[in-house]
Amino acid sequence: MNYNQSYLKNLKTELDDYMKKLSTVQESFKGKSEKDVNNISKSLKNILQNAGEAYTQLETASEEEWEPLKNKAKEAFEALRNAFEETLSSSLEQTKKYKDQIEECSQETLNASEEYIKNNPFKSIFLAIGLGYIVGRIFK
């Protein structure tokens, strides 16, 4: 296998990997704002299509066309990598925001529970006994 064929094989593998990643990205955005998901998905699909076209052109290139088209393919694949890295980074930032919101809400709930227990110790004890009895009967 010569260098050009090897290079094409590696590009094809990378292109296939990004197609799988696009599917995964689309799945992970389910339930989010449809407009945002469509914009991100459309952008990634366009970049993926450009990389695919560059691959196809390179695959059919003559010896004289090889180097210029190789550079074009290289740029297209670099744009593809950057787009997926930006999407991943954005997803990680959003996940961190959700995590922070959940932690904050959990802490507020915990503080409210502690305050209720301090203000209503006997109610809390009887409530705990009652819940314990019910749970015990359910699992018995």
N, C-alpha and C positions, 0 to 999 in steps of 0.2 A: 504494500500500500504506500503510495507516494505521499509527500507532505500535504498537497492540496486535498487529497481524499481524506487524510487523517484530520485535517483542519475542519473540513465539512462535516465529518462524522461528529466531532466534538461540538460544533455549532448546532447540529441537529439534536443532539442529546440535550444541550442547554435549552434550546427552543422548546422541546418536549417538556422539560422540567418546569419551565415558566408557564406553559399551558396548564399543567397540573396545579401550579401555585395560584394561577388566576381563578381556577375553579374553587380552590380552598378559600381564597380571599372573598369570593362572592358568597360562599356559604357562611363565612364568619360575620358578614355584614347583614345577615338576615335579621329582620326586626328593627333595623336602624331606619333613619329617614330615607325613604325610597329615592328622593331626589339626589341626596348625597351619594348613595350607593350606586345609582345609575351613572352619575358623573364620574366617580372613581372607576367603576367597571368599564365605562366607555373609553376613558383615557387609557387604562391599562390594555384594553383590547386593541386600540389604535396603535399603541406602541408595540404590542406583540405582533400585530399585523405587519407593521413596518419592518420589524426584525425578520419575520417570515418571508417577506418579499425580498429583503436583502439577501437572505439565505438562498432563495430560489434563483435570484440573479447570479449569485456567486457560483451556484451549482452548475449553471449552464454557461458560465463564462469561458471564453477562449483564454489562451495563455497570455495574450496581450492585455486583456481586460481584467485579468485576475487581481493584480495589485490594487488598482483603483477601486474595484468592487469589494475587495477584501477590507479596505479602509472604510468604505461605506457600511459594510456589514458590522465592522468593529464598532463604529459610532452608533449604529442602530441597537446593537446588543448592550452597549454601555448605557444608552438611554433606557433600555428595558431594565437593566440591573438597578439603575438609579430610581426608576419609578417604583419598582417593587420595594426597594429599601425605604423610600419615602412613605409608602403605604404601610409598611411594617412599623416604621417609627411612629407614624400617626396613630396606628392601632395600639401600640404600646403606651403612648401618651394618654389615649382615651381610657385604656384599661387602668392605668395608674390613677386617673381622675375618679373612675368608678370605685376603685379600691379605697381611695381617700374618703369618698362620700359614704361608703358603707361603714368604714371605721368610725367616722364622725357620728353617723346615725346610731351605730351600736353603742358608742360611748354615751350619747345622750340618753338612750333607752336605759342603759345600765345606771346612769346617774338618777334618772327619774324613778327607777325601781328602788334604788337605795333610799331615796328621799321618801317614797311611799312607805317602805318598810319602817323607817325611823319614825314617821308620823303615825303609823297604824300598826304597831307591833302585834297586838292580839289578833287583828283581822288577818295579818300576814301569816301568823302561826296557824290559825284555823283554816285558812285557804290552802296552805301547804299540806296540812294533814288531810283535808278533803281531797285534794288532787292526788296525793299519795295513795289514799284509799281507792279512789276510782281507777288509777293506773294499775294498782295491785290486783283489783278485781278483773280488769280487762286481760291481764296477762296470766291470770291464774288458771 
